Amino acid sequence: MFEVKIYDEDGEVYKTFDIDDDLEYVGGRVHKGKKSYYKGVGIPYKSHFVDRSKLSSEYTQIKSISGDVFYAGQAAIKDKFKNKTGIFLEKYQEFFPDAIGSCSVKEGPLVINSVIFEKSSVEVYDCKEIDVGDYKDKQYYYELDYLCKRKGYLEDNGDPKKLTELIDYMIQEDWNFLWDKATIRDISDDGRVTDVADLFTSNNLMHKLGSVYSLLYSLHHFDKNKFNDFIKVNNLKHPDARWFVFNSVLLLMRNGVNVTELNPDNLTTQNYNELVIHYIAAGKNCGHCSCDLFTDNGNKIRDQYIEQIKKQINYKSVV
């Protein structure tokens, strides 16, 4: 039996509930039991993200751990939560309703995507609502299993051929990742997706391009050697950063996608800029989520991305 503690905003135990299993924490919001895995049953508190306007003496600001995602908020430690483990009734990140350590409605696509997405590494057994009393956003936890046993592409010598098979399948079947997500962290060693809640379907060219881009960029960011292995297996080249986008276009072409409007024969900085602004940044970011419940947030973030990129490159439209 495992007891989950729920803490209020003052760090006091508000409620508890039991899981009929023996659990150990394995990372993220996930625990492993003898029966299965559990997502959303708490975490050992380390830090979370706070809107800068809400920072007070209750928080100790720390160096950002958000991967330079400008909308994540300020990484901070709430002193009242230190050295405690469980679910904390405060948002993990300002944009989303997930309480620290549990799952909100945002995680809902996990259930259906685990069934219909053929490259899912997740099997969901159950979803249970957590009694959080008067807390304004409903919270849930999931009982599930991982076919890959949580072996990651980066950590467990992932196979670039299996990663290519995943990309090909997603392109051909119109499955997509959010473009600014650290996607490779959600890929197993055998080319499956371990966090299918962030997947969405669309045949829109901007989403397909952004999806492949997110994989290539994140793979290079976290492990350049494994990125080079992928490039070699696929007979691609990568002379500079523009080729995250150009290679994404080439992979779409190889899978029979009509990319004429992307002007694929024009491998110039100007075309690269147009693709980044009008197809990458204009697509679905992590603020949108896959479930389309947070479109306004995502659109605000999209506009900020585009504004920042235009300033950075001194953009002048050719349209």
ABEGO torsion letter per residue (X at the ends): XBBBBBBBAAGBBABBBBBBBBBBBAEEABBBBAABBBBGAEBBBABBBBBAAABBAABBBBBBAAGGBAAAEBBBBBAAABGBBEBBBBBABAABABBBGBBBAAAAAAAAAAAABAABABBBABBBBBBAEABABBBBBBBBBBAAGGBBAAAAGBBAAAAAAAAAAAAAAGBBBBAABBAAAABBAAGBBABAAABBBBABAAAAAAAAAAAAAAAAAABAAAAAAAAAAAGBBBABAAAAAAAAAAAAAAAGBBAAAAGAABBBAAAAAAAAAAAAAABBBAAAEAAGAAAAAAAAAAAAAAAAAAAAAGBBBAX
